[in-house]
Amino acid sequence: MQEGAEDGRVAVIDEDDDESLMAETAAGNRAAFDRLTRRHLRRSLALAHRVVGNASDAEEVVQDAFLQIWTHADRWRGDGTRFSTWLYRIVVNRSIDYRRRKSFQPLDDAVEIVDPAVGADGLLAERQLSAAVDAAIAALPERQRAALSLCYYQEMNCAEASEVLNVSVSAMESLLVRARRMVRTRLNSLIRQKDGDEK
């Protein structure tokens, strides 16, 4: 595939290589940047949504992250770090900064599809459990919430996620252990509270 760069030259773009696309982006090739954006937009939005708590804020964060990549593309070193790792690090950092700047109130803005086979009681129980898990995750410190999001929702292994958060693998494992413990404790507390309310 050939695309024109802003300076009028023609560049050949390998569609399967993020690093080559990023090098072309650094040279001012808008088509290469558009290809990178399309390739990584969905995962970036999902990651930001898990950290900031709602879709519209996630869109703002990701737009800001991609704008940063476009305007500072010349800072890309490509020294063995995968582009996706660099991108997700930017998205996580922007998400954490966004949460710090804005007072956070989690919103459940996802469209819910109702299974007609599930009765009203079952649906209510599912919603309550989902809301309790979401609230427990939202109450985590930002780094722990980001670690959970990377490993469970973005399906990265600890080594990949540790690169994104710029921590060691053992520090990532520690973040995950603490996050799971805090979520479990909060959910157990809610269960005990509910059991006490029913008596």
Short mmCIF file of the C-alpha atoms (twelve columns), coordinates in Angstrom:
data_MODEL
# 
_entry.id   MODEL 
# 
loop_
_atom_site.group_PDB 
_atom_site.id 
_atom_site.type_symbol 
_atom_site.label_atom_id 
_atom_site.label_alt_id 
_atom_site.label_comp_id 
_atom_site.label_asym_id 
_atom_site.label_seq_id 
_atom_site.Cartn_x 
_atom_site.Cartn_y 
_atom_site.Cartn_z 
_atom_site.pdbx_PDB_model_num 
ATOM 1   C CA . MET A 1   0.000   0.000   0.000  1 
ATOM 2   C CA . GLN A 2   1.338   3.472   -0.831 1 
ATOM 3   C CA . GLU A 3   0.293   6.640   0.891  1 
ATOM 4   C CA . GLY A 4   1.410   10.224  0.414  1 
ATOM 5   C CA . ALA A 5   3.132   12.050  3.221  1 
ATOM 6   C CA . GLU A 6   2.504   15.731  3.864  1 
ATOM 7   C CA . ASP A 7   5.794   16.685  2.238  1 
ATOM 8   C CA . GLY A 8   4.626   15.155  -1.069 1 
ATOM 9   C CA . ARG A 9   6.857   12.090  -1.024 1 
ATOM 10  C CA . VAL A 10  5.382   8.611   -1.367 1 
ATOM 11  C CA . ALA A 11  5.949   6.119   1.418  1 
ATOM 12  C CA . VAL A 12  5.338   2.399   1.399  1 
ATOM 13  C CA . ILE A 13  3.505   1.324   4.536  1 
ATOM 14  C CA . ASP A 14  3.650   -2.201  5.911  1 
ATOM 15  C CA . GLU A 15  0.121   -2.635  7.227  1 
ATOM 16  C CA . ASP A 16  1.187   -5.175  9.837  1 
ATOM 17  C CA . ASP A 17  3.992   -3.263  11.511 1 
ATOM 18  C CA . ASP A 18  3.091   -0.615  14.107 1 
ATOM 19  C CA . GLU A 19  6.684   0.474   14.461 1 
ATOM 20  C CA . SER A 20  7.001   1.231   10.730 1 
ATOM 21  C CA . LEU A 21  3.707   3.114   10.813 1 
ATOM 22  C CA . MET A 22  4.974   5.127   13.775 1 
ATOM 23  C CA . ALA A 23  8.214   5.963   11.960 1 
ATOM 24  C CA . GLU A 24  6.116   7.201   9.014  1 
ATOM 25  C CA . THR A 25  3.917   9.173   11.429 1 
ATOM 26  C CA . ALA A 26  7.039   10.851  12.836 1 
ATOM 27  C CA . ALA A 27  7.883   11.832  9.239  1 
ATOM 28  C CA . GLY A 28  4.487   13.546  8.941  1 
ATOM 29  C CA . ASN A 29  2.549   10.808  7.143  1 
ATOM 30  C CA . ARG A 30  -1.064  11.349  8.167  1 
ATOM 31  C CA . ALA A 31  -2.246  8.117   6.499  1 
ATOM 32  C CA . ALA A 32  0.147   6.090   8.674  1 
ATOM 33  C CA . PHE A 33  -1.150  7.836   11.778 1 
ATOM 34  C CA . ASP A 34  -4.763  7.201   10.723 1 
ATOM 35  C CA . ARG A 35  -3.958  3.507   10.277 1 
ATOM 36  C CA . LEU A 36  -2.411  3.327   13.767 1 
ATOM 37  C CA . THR A 37  -5.404  5.128   15.229 1 
ATOM 38  C CA . ARG A 38  -7.919  2.789   13.608 1 
ATOM 39  C CA . ARG A 39  -5.915  -0.243  14.680 1 
ATOM 40  C CA . HIS A 40  -5.652  0.727   18.369 1 
ATOM 41  C CA . LEU A 41  -8.728  2.882   18.996 1 
ATOM 42  C CA . ARG A 42  -11.079 0.207   20.363 1 
ATOM 43  C CA . ARG A 43  -8.588  -1.222  22.881 1 
ATOM 44  C CA . SER A 44  -7.475  2.266   23.932 1 
ATOM 45  C CA . LEU A 45  -11.091 3.290   24.564 1 
ATOM 46  C CA . ALA A 46  -11.768 0.132   26.579 1 
ATOM 47  C CA . LEU A 47  -8.657  0.691   28.682 1 
ATOM 48  C CA . ALA A 48  -9.448  4.354   29.331 1 
ATOM 49  C CA . HIS A 49  -13.085 3.493   30.133 1 
ATOM 50  C CA . ARG A 50  -11.976 1.036   32.805 1 
ATOM 51  C CA . VAL A 51  -9.733  3.633   34.425 1 
ATOM 52  C CA . VAL A 52  -11.907 6.765   34.193 1 
ATOM 53  C CA . GLY A 53  -15.278 5.076   34.631 1 
ATOM 54  C CA . ASN A 54  -17.408 6.227   31.707 1 
ATOM 55  C CA . ALA A 55  -17.379 6.259   27.928 1 
ATOM 56  C CA . SER A 56  -17.501 9.991   27.235 1 
ATOM 57  C CA . ASP A 57  -14.554 10.716  29.525 1 
ATOM 58  C CA . ALA A 58  -12.692 7.772   27.975 1 
ATOM 59  C CA . GLU A 59  -13.223 9.248   24.502 1 
ATOM 60  C CA . GLU A 60  -11.781 12.561  25.694 1 
ATOM 61  C CA . VAL A 61  -8.766  10.835  27.250 1 
ATOM 62  C CA . VAL A 62  -8.059  8.724   24.151 1 
ATOM 63  C CA . GLN A 63  -8.467  11.691  21.827 1 
ATOM 64  C CA . ASP A 64  -5.949  13.563  23.970 1 
ATOM 65  C CA . ALA A 65  -3.565  10.563  23.944 1 
ATOM 66  C CA . PHE A 66  -3.671  10.246  20.143 1 
ATOM 67  C CA . LEU A 67  -3.232  13.993  19.778 1 
ATOM 68  C CA . GLN A 68  -0.132  13.735  21.975 1 
ATOM 69  C CA . ILE A 69  1.195   10.909  19.805 1 
ATOM 70  C CA . TRP A 70  0.626   12.914  16.602 1 
ATOM 71  C CA . THR A 71  2.170   16.138  17.913 1 
ATOM 72  C CA . HIS A 72  5.120   14.386  19.580 1 
ATOM 73  C CA . ALA A 73  5.640   11.528  17.134 1 
ATOM 74  C CA . ASP A 74  9.290   12.531  16.791 1 
ATOM 75  C CA . ARG A 75  9.806   11.385  20.412 1 
ATOM 76  C CA . TRP A 76  9.109   7.772   19.429 1 
ATOM 77  C CA . ARG A 77  12.376  5.914   19.916 1 
ATOM 78  C CA . GLY A 78  11.401  2.443   18.738 1 
ATOM 79  C CA . ASP A 79  14.270  1.027   20.799 1 
ATOM 80  C CA . GLY A 80  12.730  -2.381  21.337 1 
ATOM 81  C CA . THR A 81  9.588   -1.148  23.048 1 
ATOM 82  C CA . ARG A 82  6.475   -2.110  21.154 1 
ATOM 83  C CA . PHE A 83  4.328   0.762   19.946 1 
ATOM 84  C CA . SER A 84  1.233   -0.684  21.643 1 
ATOM 85  C CA . THR A 85  3.040   -0.732  25.000 1 
ATOM 86  C CA . TRP A 86  4.032   2.910   24.554 1 
ATOM 87  C CA . LEU A 87  0.496   3.858   23.492 1 
ATOM 88  C CA . TYR A 88  -1.190  2.068   26.407 1 
ATOM 89  C CA . ARG A 89  1.245   3.700   28.835 1 
ATOM 90  C CA . ILE A 90  0.177   7.100   27.473 1 
ATOM 91  C CA . VAL A 91  -3.521  6.139   27.715 1 
ATOM 92  C CA . VAL A 92  -3.154  4.897   31.310 1 
ATOM 93  C CA . ASN A 93  -1.198  7.980   32.395 1 
ATOM 94  C CA . ARG A 94  -3.684  10.328  30.691 1 
ATOM 95  C CA . SER A 95  -6.564  8.436   32.318 1 
ATOM 96  C CA . ILE A 96  -5.035  8.689   35.775 1 
ATOM 97  C CA . ASP A 97  -4.332  12.396  35.260 1 
ATOM 98  C CA . TYR A 98  -7.900  12.925  34.062 1 
ATOM 99  C CA . ARG A 99  -9.347  11.240  37.168 1 
ATOM 100 C CA . ARG A 100 -7.158  13.380  39.400 1 
ATOM 101 C CA . ARG A 101 -8.289  16.586  37.689 1 
ATOM 102 C CA . LYS A 102 -11.969 15.760  37.663 1 
ATOM 103 C CA . SER A 103 -14.083 14.771  40.584 1 
ATOM 104 C CA . PHE A 104 -14.961 11.180  39.788 1 
ATOM 105 C CA . GLN A 105 -18.450 9.776   39.824 1 
ATOM 106 C CA . PRO A 106 -18.763 6.409   38.053 1 
ATOM 107 C CA . LEU A 107 -21.525 6.293   35.497 1 
ATOM 108 C CA . ASP A 108 -23.086 3.158   34.141 1 
ATOM 109 C CA . ASP A 109 -23.695 4.309   30.595 1 
ATOM 110 C CA . ALA A 110 -23.437 0.960   28.863 1 
ATOM 111 C CA . VAL A 111 -26.486 -0.282  27.021 1 
ATOM 112 C CA . GLU A 112 -27.728 -3.417  28.725 1 
ATOM 113 C CA . ILE A 113 -29.173 -6.241  26.672 1 
ATOM 114 C CA . VAL A 114 -31.756 -8.189  28.619 1 
ATOM 115 C CA . ASP A 115 -31.850 -11.980 28.317 1 
ATOM 116 C CA . PRO A 116 -35.528 -12.916 28.067 1 
ATOM 117 C CA . ALA A 117 -34.816 -16.303 29.679 1 
ATOM 118 C CA . VAL A 118 -33.632 -14.653 32.892 1 
ATOM 119 C CA . GLY A 119 -36.434 -13.839 35.313 1 
ATOM 120 C CA . ALA A 120 -36.829 -10.509 37.075 1 
ATOM 121 C CA . ASP A 121 -35.170 -11.804 40.251 1 
ATOM 122 C CA . GLY A 122 -32.213 -13.193 38.309 1 
ATOM 123 C CA . LEU A 123 -31.823 -9.966  36.359 1 
ATOM 124 C CA . LEU A 124 -31.940 -7.919  39.546 1 
ATOM 125 C CA . ALA A 125 -29.315 -10.146 41.160 1 
ATOM 126 C CA . GLU A 126 -27.056 -9.832  38.084 1 
ATOM 127 C CA . ARG A 127 -27.385 -6.051  38.106 1 
ATOM 128 C CA . GLN A 128 -26.664 -5.848  41.816 1 
ATOM 129 C CA . LEU A 129 -23.606 -8.062  41.512 1 
ATOM 130 C CA . SER A 130 -22.336 -6.127  38.492 1 
ATOM 131 C CA . ALA A 131 -22.880 -2.818  40.278 1 
ATOM 132 C CA . ALA A 132 -21.097 -4.112  43.394 1 
ATOM 133 C CA . VAL A 133 -18.090 -5.299  41.372 1 
ATOM 134 C CA . ASP A 134 -17.967 -2.006  39.434 1 
ATOM 135 C CA . ALA A 135 -18.144 -0.018  42.682 1 
ATOM 136 C CA . ALA A 136 -15.415 -2.143  44.269 1 
ATOM 137 C CA . ILE A 137 -13.135 -1.624  41.257 1 
ATOM 138 C CA . ALA A 138 -13.937 2.105   41.090 1 
ATOM 139 C CA . ALA A 139 -12.893 2.448   44.749 1 
ATOM 140 C CA . LEU A 140 -9.398  1.082   44.041 1 
ATOM 141 C CA . PRO A 141 -6.398  3.405   43.846 1 
ATOM 142 C CA . GLU A 142 -5.649  4.393   40.237 1 
ATOM 143 C CA . ARG A 143 -2.579  2.173   39.762 1 
ATOM 144 C CA . GLN A 144 -4.392  -0.910  41.065 1 
ATOM 145 C CA . ARG A 145 -7.423  -0.175  38.878 1 
ATOM 146 C CA . ALA A 146 -5.132  0.274   35.855 1 
ATOM 147 C CA . ALA A 147 -3.325  -3.007  36.647 1 
ATOM 148 C CA . LEU A 148 -6.629  -4.901  36.824 1 
ATOM 149 C CA . SER A 149 -7.829  -3.316  33.607 1 
ATOM 150 C CA . LEU A 150 -4.660  -4.189  31.702 1 
ATOM 151 C CA . CYS A 151 -4.503  -7.804  32.877 1 
ATOM 152 C CA . TYR A 152 -8.187  -8.741  32.951 1 
ATOM 153 C CA . TYR A 153 -9.923  -6.507  30.437 1 
ATOM 154 C CA . GLN A 154 -7.070  -5.884  27.987 1 
ATOM 155 C CA . GLU A 155 -5.864  -9.470  28.490 1 
ATOM 156 C CA . MET A 156 -2.204  -8.536  28.832 1 
ATOM 157 C CA . ASN A 157 0.185   -10.738 30.752 1 
ATOM 158 C CA . CYS A 158 2.047   -9.322  33.764 1 
ATOM 159 C CA . ALA A 159 5.189   -8.556  31.757 1 
ATOM 160 C CA . GLU A 160 3.276   -6.541  29.136 1 
ATOM 161 C CA . ALA A 161 1.190   -4.727  31.737 1 
ATOM 162 C CA . SER A 162 4.289   -3.915  33.801 1 
ATOM 163 C CA . GLU A 163 5.823   -2.217  30.744 1 
ATOM 164 C CA . VAL A 164 2.697   -0.102  30.270 1 
ATOM 165 C CA . LEU A 165 2.689   1.033   33.898 1 
ATOM 166 C CA . ASN A 166 6.485   1.319   33.890 1 
ATOM 167 C CA . VAL A 167 6.923   -0.957  36.913 1 
ATOM 168 C CA . SER A 168 8.711   -4.250  37.453 1 
ATOM 169 C CA . VAL A 169 6.867   -7.532  36.956 1 
ATOM 170 C CA . SER A 170 6.973   -8.177  40.705 1 
ATOM 171 C CA . ALA A 171 5.495   -4.719  41.370 1 
ATOM 172 C CA . MET A 172 2.717   -5.486  38.855 1 
ATOM 173 C CA . GLU A 173 2.004   -8.791  40.582 1 
ATOM 174 C CA . SER A 174 1.871   -6.951  43.898 1 
ATOM 175 C CA . LEU A 175 -0.563  -4.378  42.475 1 
ATOM 176 C CA . LEU A 176 -2.802  -7.199  41.257 1 
ATOM 177 C CA . VAL A 177 -2.684  -9.061  44.578 1 
ATOM 178 C CA . ARG A 178 -3.594  -5.900  46.509 1 
ATOM 179 C CA . ALA A 179 -6.337  -4.991  44.023 1 
ATOM 180 C CA . ARG A 180 -7.937  -8.449  44.139 1 
ATOM 181 C CA . ARG A 181 -7.720  -8.466  47.942 1 
ATOM 182 C CA . MET A 182 -9.397  -5.044  48.177 1 
ATOM 183 C CA . VAL A 183 -12.170 -6.037  45.747 1 
ATOM 184 C CA . ARG A 184 -12.748 -9.308  47.607 1 
ATOM 185 C CA . THR A 185 -12.841 -7.525  50.980 1 
ATOM 186 C CA . ARG A 186 -15.294 -4.930  49.713 1 
ATOM 187 C CA . LEU A 187 -17.580 -7.541  48.150 1 
ATOM 188 C CA . ASN A 188 -17.479 -9.698  51.306 1 
ATOM 189 C CA . SER A 189 -18.365 -6.615  53.345 1 
ATOM 190 C CA . LEU A 190 -21.329 -5.898  51.095 1 
ATOM 191 C CA . ILE A 191 -22.503 -9.526  51.369 1 
ATOM 192 C CA . ARG A 192 -22.255 -9.451  55.176 1 
ATOM 193 C CA . GLN A 193 -24.096 -6.124  55.223 1 
ATOM 194 C CA . LYS A 194 -26.849 -7.486  52.977 1 
ATOM 195 C CA . ASP A 195 -27.166 -10.661 55.083 1 
ATOM 196 C CA . GLY A 196 -27.457 -8.499  58.205 1 
ATOM 197 C CA . ASP A 197 -30.128 -6.321  56.575 1 
ATOM 198 C CA . GLU A 198 -32.210 -9.367  55.658 1 
ATOM 199 C CA . LYS A 199 -32.310 -10.668 59.243 1 
# 
